[in-house]
Amino acid sequence: MKGSISISERSNVTWFPKTLIKQGFKGRVEFILNTATITLIHPNASLDDIETSLKMILKDIQLRRKLARENRAPMGVEEGSVSKEATP
């Protein structure tokens, strides 16, 4: 699933799509982040589930990069959209 979240700079409140809440992302949700991405961890996910999920996301990113290089970019993140200062 691809989507977006809204973050209020003024109140530090973040709004997530209702579909995430229906899938169990509610209450206290752990995350892993670096300067380019954030991964929300489902409360019932095992380490194996998390690894499998991240591998699937990586394959999606690789496909998006390939399509972008062939000038057939899908909607969403495009290669080079994060500044070099923001990457580790």
N, C-alpha and C positions, 0 to 999 in steps of 0.2 A: 504494500500500500504506500502510496506517495501522497503527501499532503503538506500542510503548513500549519504553524502555530502562530498565535499573536502574543507578543510580549509588551506589556505596558511599562515604559521606562519610568513613568511617574510613580506607579504603585507597586512595581515588580510582580504584578499578577500575570500569569500565563494562562491563555485559553487554549484548550485542546479540542479537537473535533470530538463530537459525541461518540463516534464509532470507536475511538480509542478507549473511552470510558466503558462502553458496552463490552469491550474485549478484555476488561479487567485492569486497565491502567487507572487505578484510583487509589486514593489514600496516599501513603508514602511510597514513592516510586524511585528506585535507585537509578543512577545514570553514570556513564563513563564519558568523559569528554576530553578533547584536546583543542587546539586553536582552530581546527577546521570543521569538526563534527561533534555531535553528541549522540550517544546511544542510550535510549531508555530501556531499562531492564524490566520485563514483565515480572510481577511478584512471584509467579509460579514457575518461572523459567529455570531450568538447570543450566550448568555451565556448558553441557553438550548442546542444549537448545540454543544458547547464546552464540556459541561458535558456529553452528549450522546456519543460523540467521545471518550472522555477519558475513559468512562465505557467500550466501545468496545475494546479499547487498553488494558485495565486491564484484560478483559476476555481472550484476545489473550495471554497475558503474563502468566496468570494462566494455560492456556492450554499448552504452551511451557514448563512451569515448570513441569507439570504433565507428559508430554511426556519424558522430560529429566530424570525424576525419574524412568520411565519405560524403560530407555535406548532406546527410540525412538525419540531422540531429533531432531526437525526440524532445518533447516538451520537458522542461526541467533544467537541471544543472548542466552547464556546458563547461567544457574544458577551459581552464584559465579564468574561471569566474571568482576564485578566491585570490586575494592579493598575496604576493610572495611574503609580505611581512606577517601575514596571519598564519602561515604554514610553519610546521615545526622544522 
